[in-house]
Amino acid sequence: MTRRVSGAASLYRSLFLFALLGCSPFLFSCSERTPENFVILSGSENKALEGILERFGGKNGVKMVMQYKGSIDMMTDLQGGKVEADAVWPASSIWLNLGDTHRIVKHQKSIMYSPVILGVKKSKARELNLTREGIRVQDILELVETGRLRFAMTSASQSNSGCSAYIGFLYALADSPDVLTREVLDRPTLKQKMRRLLEGVNRSSGSSGWLKDLFLQGDYDAMVNYESLIIETNQELIRQGKEPLYAVYPVDGIVIADSPLGMIDRGDDRKIAFFRKLQDHLLSKEIQQELLALGRRTAFPLQAPPARVWNSAWGIRYDRVLSPLRLPAPEVLYDALVFYQTLFRKASFTVFALDFSGSMKGEGEKQLKAAIRTVLDPAIASKYLLHLSAEDKVVLMAFSNRTLKVWNLEGHNPSLIRQVLDEVERLGPDGGTDIYSPVIRGIELLCRVDHRRFVPAVVLMTDGKSNTGSTLPDLDRAYRKCGKDIPVFPVQFGSAEEKQLRDIAGLTRGKVFDGRKDLIHTFREVRAYH
């Protein structure tokens, strides 16, 4: 049975509360920064622009600091008035428009543009007839349904590129209405098509830049991402002597990121003057031409872009005419994100390995128990778009130097969840630490899972001080024996031994998260990666 999503008003309250709880502490506070520093909170897609900013800062005696965060998380930070950076640079203006309820963002201007598209290995694109003009989202859906296409994509509830692609899919599969409404979202045929399309997702992430890096590490056929990051990916693939991606622009599903840069106005005239100077610099003909050479579209005509970047052999043309979609009203966008999290996204199968060894005693144990409550308690999880869907599967595995207890959870069973959380709460840390054996056991379990139905992952919650039992080479052998793409996401608690966790994440193409500072932000991010 399909659950009715709560109204926009309650979701607004939930997101506002989420922001008030302080989603992301920063390294610099207003009182600690000197006038010589200028901090920009930016989407990861702008990492390639660091050189431009550093050069400008150097000429003006100002240290430029880039801090990276998802655009949707930037929105919630703005809603809570908690942004401590000097400027914000999300991927799309919509997140400033929705998030800046306190009206603290001033002088915002779009710096460049990039559509969200599908990149497919060129040989695969030819095989699937995706190199022709006029590709529609329905064509992509049919390829997914017949098992011929799978693709990586960022989470729609965490990243602008994933959200943009998702909104484009919704419009196209709803037969291109003038505007997306709640009534359109409720159409049964749209729900069925969207669920089937998202079954084609084989890896997810909370960051467009991290997804690009993942694609370069693994053997994947396709990726949904910004046009600019498809270009960057191809440049690196060519350097590695590998096959490039072919850019596919669905004619009925294009959303364009407009990359607005806005100042957080605190009345500091020196900062404001510097910001305006920086903004003018980025919009100057010289820098716009440089941005064009980095694969970003510009607002006004410039000299012909370099063919090595805007490579028509990759399907990428600067002169391609794009017809962007009209974004829905704020309350409809929020409802669409809740639908994505609870109804549309591909189901996940997650093994949570919980460290209850003696070294976790004290703060580590407290943090771990709070974390698992945040993820599993429906009353908490629903506030932060961490919901489990009815088809999600979860296995909890408590361990020390041995397996202490295993619980199996499926979908929404509040009484069972409460029972499991009570049992977890009663566990106390004791004994040695073997973090590799539960990860191996989790991989062996997930190896038997149908990856066409589930996105698998192991989430290891530990201080990372393994001192007995299995070793990294044992994990390596188990992972290679399985031969499937099962990432491990270690979450640090207590006094974590980071090297062990980095080694595990590196081996399985996962990512290490820090659960000691901000549980809500950490687990929103972890959730986006599987």
C-alpha positions as CSV (number, residue, x, y, z in Angstrom):
1,M,0.0,0.0,0.0
2,T,1.3,3.5,-0.9
3,R,1.6,5.8,2.1
4,R,0.2,9.3,1.7
5,V,3.0,11.9,2.0
6,S,2.4,14.6,4.6
7,G,1.6,18.1,3.5
8,A,4.1,20.8,2.7
9,A,3.5,22.7,5.9
10,S,4.8,19.8,8.1
11,L,7.7,19.3,5.8
12,Y,8.6,23.0,6.0
13,R,8.5,22.7,9.8
14,S,10.7,19.6,9.6
15,L,13.3,21.2,7.4
16,F,13.3,24.3,9.4
17,L,13.9,22.3,12.6
18,F,16.6,20.4,10.8
19,A,18.4,23.7,10.0
20,L,18.0,25.0,13.5
21,L,19.8,22.0,14.9
22,G,22.9,23.1,13.1
23,C,23.6,20.8,10.2
24,S,27.2,21.7,9.5
25,P,29.7,23.4,11.8
26,F,32.5,25.2,10.0
27,L,36.2,25.5,10.7
28,F,36.1,29.3,10.8
29,S,33.8,31.5,12.9
30,C,33.1,35.1,12.3
31,S,35.1,36.1,15.4
32,E,38.1,33.9,14.4
33,R,38.4,35.0,10.7
34,T,40.7,37.8,9.9
35,P,39.8,40.3,7.1
36,E,42.5,38.5,5.0
37,N,40.4,35.4,4.7
38,F,37.3,35.0,2.5
39,V,35.3,31.7,2.9
40,I,33.0,30.4,0.2
41,L,30.5,27.6,0.8
42,S,30.3,25.9,-2.5
43,G,29.0,22.8,-4.4
44,S,31.7,20.2,-5.2
45,E,31.2,20.9,-8.9
46,N,33.3,24.1,-8.5
47,K,36.5,22.4,-7.3
48,A,38.0,22.9,-10.8
49,L,37.7,26.6,-10.3
50,E,39.9,26.8,-7.2
51,G,42.9,28.0,-9.3
52,I,40.9,31.0,-10.6
53,L,39.9,32.0,-7.0
54,E,43.4,31.5,-5.6
55,R,45.0,33.7,-8.2
56,F,42.5,36.4,-7.6
57,G,42.9,36.2,-3.8
58,G,46.7,36.2,-4.2
59,K,46.6,39.4,-6.2
60,N,44.4,41.1,-3.6
61,G,46.2,39.7,-0.4
62,V,43.2,37.6,0.6
63,K,43.3,33.9,1.4
64,M,40.4,32.2,-0.4
65,V,38.9,29.2,1.4
66,M,36.5,26.9,-0.3
67,Q,34.3,24.7,1.8
68,Y,32.2,22.1,0.0
69,K,28.6,21.1,0.7
70,G,25.5,19.9,-1.2
71,S,23.2,22.6,-2.5
72,I,20.2,21.2,-0.6
73,D,22.1,21.2,2.7
74,M,23.1,24.8,1.9
75,M,19.4,25.6,1.7
76,T,18.7,24.1,5.1
77,D,21.7,26.0,6.6
78,L,20.3,29.2,5.2
79,Q,16.9,28.5,6.6
80,G,18.4,28.2,10.1
81,G,20.5,31.3,9.6
82,K,23.6,29.3,10.6
83,V,25.9,30.0,7.6
84,E,29.2,31.2,8.9
85,A,30.9,31.5,5.5
86,D,31.3,34.9,3.7
87,A,29.5,33.7,0.5
88,V,27.5,30.8,-0.8
89,W,27.8,29.3,-4.3
90,P,25.2,26.6,-4.8
91,A,24.5,24.9,-8.1
92,S,21.1,26.5,-8.6
93,S,19.3,29.7,-7.6
94,I,16.4,27.7,-6.4
95,W,18.2,26.7,-3.2
96,L,18.9,30.4,-2.4
97,N,15.3,31.3,-3.1
98,L,14.0,28.6,-0.9
99,G,16.6,28.7,1.8
100,D,17.2,32.4,2.3
101,T,14.2,33.0,4.6
102,H,16.2,35.4,6.8
103,R,17.2,37.5,3.7
104,I,20.9,37.3,4.5
105,V,22.1,36.6,0.9
106,K,22.9,39.8,-1.0
107,H,24.2,40.7,-4.5
108,Q,23.6,37.2,-5.9
109,K,24.5,36.8,-9.6
110,S,24.8,33.7,-11.8
111,I,28.4,33.1,-12.8
112,M,28.0,30.3,-15.3
113,Y,25.6,27.5,-16.5
114,S,25.7,23.7,-16.9
115,P,22.8,21.4,-17.8
116,V,22.4,18.0,-16.1
117,I,22.8,15.3,-18.7
118,L,23.5,11.6,-19.1
119,G,27.0,10.4,-20.1
120,V,27.3,6.9,-21.5
121,K,30.5,5.1,-22.6
122,K,30.7,5.9,-26.3
123,S,30.7,2.3,-27.5
124,K,27.7,1.6,-25.3
125,A,25.9,4.7,-26.5
126,R,26.4,3.5,-30.1
127,E,25.2,0.0,-29.2
128,L,22.0,1.5,-27.6
129,N,21.4,4.0,-30.4
130,L,21.9,6.9,-28.0
131,T,24.1,8.9,-30.3
132,R,21.2,10.1,-32.4
133,E,19.4,13.4,-31.9
134,G,16.1,13.7,-30.1
135,I,16.6,11.2,-27.3
136,R,13.7,11.3,-24.8
137,V,13.5,10.1,-21.2
138,Q,11.1,7.4,-22.3
139,D,13.9,6.0,-24.5
140,I,16.2,5.8,-21.4
141,L,13.4,4.2,-19.4
142,E,12.9,1.5,-22.0
143,L,16.7,0.7,-21.9
144,V,16.6,0.4,-18.1
145,E,13.5,-1.9,-18.3
146,T,15.2,-4.2,-20.7
147,G,18.3,-4.4,-18.5
148,R,20.6,-2.8,-21.1
149,L,21.4,0.4,-19.2
150,R,22.4,1.2,-15.6
151,F,23.7,4.5,-14.4
152,A,25.2,6.3,-11.4
153,M,23.4,9.4,-10.1
154,T,23.6,11.6,-7.0
155,S,20.7,11.5,-4.5
156,A,17.9,13.8,-5.4
157,S,17.4,14.6,-1.7
158,Q,21.0,15.6,-1.2
159,S,22.5,16.9,-4.4
160,N,21.4,19.5,-7.0
161,S,22.5,17.4,-9.9
162,G,20.4,14.4,-8.7
163,C,17.5,16.7,-7.9
164,S,17.7,18.4,-11.3
165,A,17.8,15.0,-13.1
166,Y,14.9,13.8,-11.0
167,I,12.8,16.8,-11.8
168,G,13.6,16.5,-15.5
169,F,12.5,12.8,-15.3
170,L,9.3,13.7,-13.6
171,Y,8.3,16.3,-16.2
172,A,9.2,14.0,-19.1
173,L,7.4,10.9,-17.7
174,A,4.3,13.0,-16.9
175,D,4.1,14.0,-20.6
176,S,5.6,17.4,-20.1
177,P,3.0,19.4,-18.2
178,D,3.4,23.2,-18.2
179,V,4.3,23.0,-14.5
180,L,4.7,20.1,-12.1
181,T,1.9,20.1,-9.5
182,R,0.9,17.8,-6.6
183,E,-1.9,16.4,-8.8
184,V,0.7,15.4,-11.4
185,L,2.9,13.8,-8.7
186,D,-0.1,11.7,-7.6
187,R,-0.7,10.1,-11.0
188,P,-0.3,6.3,-10.7
189,T,1.3,6.0,-14.1
190,L,4.0,8.6,-13.2
191,K,4.8,6.7,-10.0
192,Q,5.1,3.4,-11.8
193,K,7.4,4.8,-14.5
194,M,9.6,6.7,-12.1
195,R,10.1,3.7,-9.9
196,R,11.1,1.6,-12.9
197,L,13.5,4.3,-14.2
198,L,15.3,4.7,-10.9
199,E,15.8,0.9,-10.7
200,G,18.5,1.6,-13.2
201,V,20.6,3.4,-10.6
202,N,23.6,1.2,-9.7
203,R,25.6,3.7,-7.5
204,S,24.4,6.8,-5.6
205,S,26.2,9.6,-3.8
206,G,25.6,12.9,-2.1
207,S,28.2,14.8,-4.2
208,S,28.5,15.4,-7.9
209,G,32.3,15.7,-7.7
210,W,32.6,12.5,-5.6
211,L,30.4,10.7,-8.2
212,K,32.8,11.8,-11.0
213,D,35.8,10.5,-9.0
214,L,33.9,7.2,-8.3
215,F,33.2,6.8,-12.0
216,L,36.9,7.1,-12.8
217,Q,37.8,4.5,-10.2
218,G,35.2,1.8,-11.2
219,D,33.9,0.0,-14.3
220,Y,30.7,1.8,-14.9
221,D,28.8,2.4,-18.1
222,A,26.9,5.6,-17.5
223,M,26.5,8.6,-15.2
224,V,24.1,11.4,-14.7
225,N,26.0,14.6,-13.9
226,Y,26.6,18.2,-14.9
227,E,27.8,18.6,-18.5
228,S,30.9,20.3,-17.1
229,L,31.7,17.2,-15.0
230,I,31.1,14.9,-18.0
231,I,33.7,17.0,-19.8
232,E,36.1,16.8,-16.9
233,T,35.5,13.0,-16.7
234,N,36.3,12.6,-20.4
235,Q,39.5,14.6,-20.1
236,E,40.7,12.3,-17.4
237,L,39.6,9.2,-19.2
238,I,41.5,10.3,-22.3
239,R,44.6,10.9,-20.1
240,Q,44.2,7.4,-18.8
241,G,43.9,6.0,-22.3
242,K,40.3,4.9,-21.7
243,E,37.1,5.3,-23.6
244,P,35.3,8.6,-23.1
245,L,31.6,9.1,-22.4
246,Y,29.1,10.3,-25.0
247,A,26.8,13.1,-23.8
248,V,23.1,12.5,-24.1
249,Y,20.7,15.5,-23.7
250,P,17.1,14.3,-23.2
251,V,15.1,16.8,-25.2
252,D,12.2,16.6,-22.7
253,G,14.1,16.5,-19.4
254,I,16.8,19.2,-19.2
255,V,17.3,21.3,-16.0
256,I,20.1,23.8,-16.1
257,A,22.2,24.8,-13.1
258,D,22.8,28.6,-13.0
259,S,25.6,28.7,-10.4
260,P,24.7,31.8,-8.3
261,L,27.3,33.4,-6.1
262,G,25.8,35.4,-3.2
263,M,27.3,37.4,-0.3
264,I,26.3,36.7,3.3
265,D,25.9,40.3,4.4
266,R,27.0,41.0,8.0
267,G,27.6,44.7,7.4
268,D,31.4,44.3,6.9
269,D,32.1,46.9,4.3
270,R,35.6,45.5,3.5
271,K,34.1,42.0,2.8
272,I,31.3,43.4,0.7
273,A,33.7,45.5,-1.4
274,F,35.9,42.5,-1.9
275,F,33.0,40.3,-2.8
276,R,31.7,42.7,-5.4
277,K,35.2,42.9,-6.9
278,L,35.4,39.1,-7.0
279,Q,32.0,38.8,-8.6
280,D,33.0,41.4,-11.3
281,H,36.2,39.5,-11.9
282,L,34.4,36.2,-12.4
283,L,31.9,37.8,-14.8
284,S,34.7,39.6,-16.7
285,K,35.3,38.6,-20.4
286,E,38.7,37.1,-19.6
287,I,37.4,34.8,-16.8
288,Q,34.2,33.9,-18.6
289,Q,36.4,32.7,-21.5
290,E,38.5,30.7,-19.0
291,L,35.3,29.2,-17.6
292,L,34.2,28.3,-21.1
293,A,37.6,26.5,-21.5
294,L,36.8,24.6,-18.3
295,G,33.5,23.3,-19.8
296,R,31.1,25.9,-18.3
297,R,28.6,27.7,-20.4
298,T,28.5,31.5,-20.3
299,A,25.7,34.1,-20.4
300,F,27.0,36.1,-23.4
301,P,28.8,35.2,-26.7
302,L,32.5,34.8,-26.6
303,Q,35.1,33.6,-29.0
304,A,34.8,29.9,-30.1
305,P,35.5,27.5,-27.2
306,P,38.4,25.1,-27.5
307,A,37.4,21.9,-29.4
308,R,39.4,19.7,-27.1
309,V,36.9,20.7,-24.4
310,W,33.7,21.2,-26.3
311,N,34.4,18.0,-28.3
312,S,31.6,17.1,-30.7
313,A,33.0,13.6,-30.9
314,W,31.8,13.3,-27.3
315,G,28.4,14.6,-28.3
316,I,29.1,17.9,-26.6
317,R,28.5,21.1,-28.5
318,Y,28.5,24.6,-27.1
319,D,26.0,25.8,-29.7
320,R,23.5,23.1,-28.8
321,V,20.1,24.7,-28.2
322,L,18.7,23.7,-24.8
323,S,15.1,24.1,-23.6
324,P,15.2,24.2,-19.8
325,L,12.2,23.2,-17.7
326,R,10.2,25.4,-15.4
327,L,10.9,24.5,-11.8
328,P,7.9,23.6,-9.7
329,A,6.5,25.7,-6.7
330,P,8.5,25.2,-3.4
331,E,5.8,23.1,-1.8
332,V,5.6,20.8,-4.8
333,L,9.4,20.5,-4.9
334,Y,9.5,19.4,-1.3
335,D,6.7,16.9,-1.8
336,A,8.6,15.5,-4.8
337,L,11.7,15.1,-2.6
338,V,9.7,13.2,0.0
339,F,8.2,11.0,-2.8
340,Y,11.8,10.3,-4.0
341,Q,12.9,9.2,-0.5
342,T,9.9,7.1,0.4
343,L,8.4,5.9,-2.9
344,F,10.5,6.3,-6.0
345,R,14.2,5.7,-5.3
346,K,15.6,2.2,-5.7
347,A,15.4,0.2,-2.5
348,S,18.5,-0.1,-0.4
349,F,19.8,-3.2,1.4
350,T,22.1,-2.0,4.2
351,V,24.2,-3.9,6.7
352,F,25.0,-1.7,9.8
353,A,28.0,-3.2,11.6
354,L,27.9,-1.7,15.2
355,D,31.1,-1.7,17.3
356,F,30.5,-2.7,20.9
357,S,34.1,-3.5,21.8
358,G,35.7,-2.2,25.0
359,S,37.4,0.7,23.2
360,M,34.0,2.2,22.4
361,K,33.1,2.7,26.1
362,G,32.1,6.2,27.0
363,E,31.6,8.8,24.2
364,G,31.9,6.4,21.4
365,E,29.1,4.2,22.7
366,K,26.9,7.2,23.3
367,Q,27.4,8.5,19.8
368,L,26.8,5.1,18.2
369,K,23.5,4.6,20.0
370,A,22.3,8.1,19.1
371,A,23.3,7.5,15.5
372,I,21.3,4.3,15.1
373,R,18.3,5.9,16.7
374,T,18.6,8.8,14.2
375,V,18.6,6.3,11.3
376,L,15.9,3.9,12.4
377,D,13.5,5.7,14.7
378,P,10.7,6.8,12.3
379,A,9.8,9.8,14.3
380,I,13.4,11.1,14.1
381,A,14.3,9.9,10.6
382,S,11.2,11.4,8.9
383,K,12.2,14.9,10.1
384,Y,15.4,14.8,8.1
385,L,14.4,12.9,5.0
386,L,16.2,9.8,6.3
387,H,13.0,7.6,5.9
388,L,13.3,4.0,5.2
389,S,11.0,3.0,2.3
390,A,8.6,0.1,2.6
391,E,11.0,-2.0,0.4
392,D,14.3,-1.1,2.2
393,K,16.0,-3.9,4.0
394,V,18.3,-3.4,7.0
395,V,20.5,-5.8,9.0
396,L,22.1,-4.7,12.3
397,M,25.1,-6.6,13.4
398,A,26.6,-5.8,16.8
399,F,30.2,-7.0,17.3
400,S,33.3,-6.8,19.4
401,N,35.9,-9.5,18.8
402,R,33.0,-11.7,17.9
403,T,29.4,-11.3,16.6
404,L,27.2,-10.3,19.6
405,K,23.7,-10.1,18.0
406,V,22.1,-9.8,14.5
407,W,18.7,-8.2,13.8
408,N,16.8,-8.2,10.5
409,L,14.5,-5.3,9.7
410,E,12.3,-4.8,6.6
411,G,10.3,-1.7,5.7
412,H,8.0,0.0,8.3
413,N,7.4,-2.1,11.4
414,P,7.5,0.4,14.2
415,S,7.0,-2.1,17.0
416,L,9.9,-4.3,15.7
417,I,12.1,-1.2,15.3
418,R,11.3,-0.1,18.9
419,Q,12.2,-3.6,20.2
420,V,15.5,-3.6,18.3
421,L,16.4,-0.1,19.4
422,D,15.7,-1.1,23.0
423,E,18.0,-4.2,22.7
424,V,20.7,-2.0,21.1
425,E,20.4,0.4,24.0
426,R,20.9,-2.3,26.6
427,L,24.1,-3.5,25.0
428,G,27.3,-2.4,26.7
429,P,30.9,-2.3,25.2
430,D,33.3,-5.0,26.2
431,G,36.0,-7.2,24.7
432,G,38.5,-6.8,21.8
433,T,37.8,-5.3,18.4
434,D,37.6,-7.1,15.1
435,I,36.1,-4.7,12.5
436,Y,37.0,-6.8,9.5
437,S,35.0,-9.9,10.2
438,P,31.5,-8.2,10.4
439,V,32.4,-6.3,7.2
440,I,33.3,-9.6,5.5
441,R,30.1,-11.1,6.7
442,G,28.1,-8.1,5.5
443,I,29.7,-8.4,2.0
444,E,29.0,-12.1,1.9
445,L,25.4,-11.4,2.7
446,L,25.0,-8.6,0.2
447,C,26.8,-10.7,-2.5
448,R,23.7,-12.9,-2.6
449,V,21.3,-9.9,-3.0
450,D,19.7,-9.1,-6.4
451,H,21.5,-5.9,-7.3
452,R,18.9,-5.1,-9.9
453,R,16.4,-4.6,-7.0
454,F,18.6,-3.1,-4.3
455,V,21.5,-0.7,-3.8
456,P,23.7,-2.6,-1.4
457,A,26.1,-1.1,1.2
458,V,27.8,-1.9,4.5
459,V,27.9,1.0,7.1
460,L,30.6,0.3,9.7
461,M,30.1,2.3,12.9
462,T,33.3,2.1,14.9
463,D,36.3,3.8,16.4
464,G,38.4,1.8,14.0
465,K,40.8,0.2,16.4
466,S,40.9,-3.4,15.2
467,N,43.3,-5.5,17.3
468,T,42.2,-9.1,16.8
469,G,40.6,-11.5,14.3
470,S,40.4,-10.9,10.6
471,T,42.7,-8.4,8.7
472,L,42.5,-6.1,5.7
473,P,44.0,-8.9,3.4
474,D,41.1,-11.2,4.5
475,L,38.6,-8.5,3.5
476,D,40.4,-8.0,0.2
477,R,40.1,-11.7,-0.6
478,A,36.4,-11.8,0.4
479,Y,35.6,-8.7,-1.7
480,R,37.4,-10.0,-4.8
481,K,35.7,-13.4,-4.4
482,C,32.3,-11.7,-4.4
483,G,33.2,-9.7,-7.5
484,K,30.3,-7.2,-7.0
485,D,30.2,-3.5,-6.4
486,I,29.4,-3.4,-2.6
487,P,30.8,-0.2,-1.0
488,V,31.7,0.0,2.7
489,F,31.0,3.4,4.4
490,P,32.9,3.6,7.7
491,V,31.5,6.1,10.2
492,Q,34.0,7.3,12.8
493,F,33.1,7.4,16.5
494,G,35.2,7.8,19.7
495,S,38.9,8.1,19.1
496,A,38.9,6.7,15.6
497,E,41.8,4.9,14.0
498,E,41.3,6.6,10.7
499,K,43.9,4.7,8.6
500,Q,42.1,1.4,9.0
501,L,38.8,3.0,8.0
502,R,40.4,4.8,5.0
503,D,41.9,1.5,3.8
504,I,38.5,-0.3,4.0
505,A,36.7,2.6,2.2
506,G,39.4,2.7,-0.5
507,L,39.3,-1.0,-1.1
508,T,35.5,-1.0,-1.7
509,R,35.1,2.4,-3.4
510,G,33.3,3.7,-0.3
511,K,33.8,6.9,1.8
512,V,34.7,7.6,5.4
513,F,32.3,9.8,7.4
514,D,32.8,11.5,10.8
515,G,30.0,10.8,13.1
516,R,31.4,12.6,16.1
517,K,30.4,16.2,15.3
518,D,27.0,16.4,13.6
519,L,25.0,13.2,13.5
520,I,22.1,14.6,11.4
521,H,24.3,16.0,8.7
522,T,26.5,12.9,8.7
523,F,23.6,10.5,8.3
524,R,21.9,12.6,5.7
525,E,25.1,12.3,3.8
526,V,25.6,8.6,4.4
527,R,22.0,7.9,3.3
528,A,22.6,9.7,0.0
529,Y,25.5,7.3,-0.8
530,H,23.4,4.1,-0.8
